Amino acid sequence: MASDIVPVIMAGIIGIYGLVVSVLISDNLKQELALFTGFIQLGAGLSVGLAGLAAGYTPLPPPPPPHQPRREKSAHTHSLSLHT
């Protein structure tokens, strides 16, 4: 049960980290920005966003096997053994 909450907490922590990165990037924004700097900031935002997405992803457990009704043995079943 405790392991179910870990991805939620990790996604929240990385979400806060994303806010910090966005504030740092927005402080450096200028009207004329070098292309290299823009790509660096884009990469920083994408890495934080994708890390948050991966931290929040929890795969579903596999479904239980389908219930198969028990077959009762009929009195009319034939055995496959050969009597010689």
N, C-alpha and C positions, 0 to 999 in steps of 0.2 A: 504494500500500500504506500509506503513512504517513497518508493522509487517512482511512483506515478506523478509525484509533484515536482521531481527534479527538473524535467524539461520546461515546466512552466516557470520555475524560479530562474533557470538559466536564460530563458527567453526574456524575462523581465530585466535581468542584469544587463544583457546585451542591448536591450532597448534603451536603457539609461545610458549605456556607453554610446549608442547611436546619437542620442541627444547631445552628448558632450562633443562628439565629432562634428555634428552639424553646427553647433555654436562656434567651434573653432574654425570651421570652413567659412561660415558666414562673416566672421570677423575679418577675413582676408579678401573678401570679394571687392573688386574694383570694376570700374566701367571697362577699362582695357586690361584684359587678363591674358597672360601668355597661354598658348595652346597647351604646352607641357604642364603648366600648373592646373589648368582645367581638367586634364586627363588624370592627374594625380588625385585631385579632389573627387573626381568621378569614381576612381578606383577605391578610394577610401570609403566613400558612401556605399558602393556596391559590396565591398567586403564585409562591412558591418551589417548591412541589410541581409545578405545571404547567410551570414553566420547566425543572425537572429532567426531566420527562417529554418535553418538546420537545427538550431537548439530547440525550437518549439515543435518540431516534427516528432511525433510519437507514433511509430507504426502500430497498427491494431494487432492484437494477439490473434493467432490463427483460430478459425471457428472450430467448435467441438465437432467430433465426428458425428455423422448422421446416425440417428437411432434406427437400428434394424430390428424388426420384430423377430422373435424367436420362432423358428419353424418347428412344429411338432412332428415327430416321426409318425408316419402313417403305417398302419398294419399291412398295407399293400406295397410296401417298398420291396424291390428285388435287389438281391446282392449280386455283385458282379463276379463272384468266385465261381470257378468252373469245377464241377464235381465229375470225376472220371471213374 
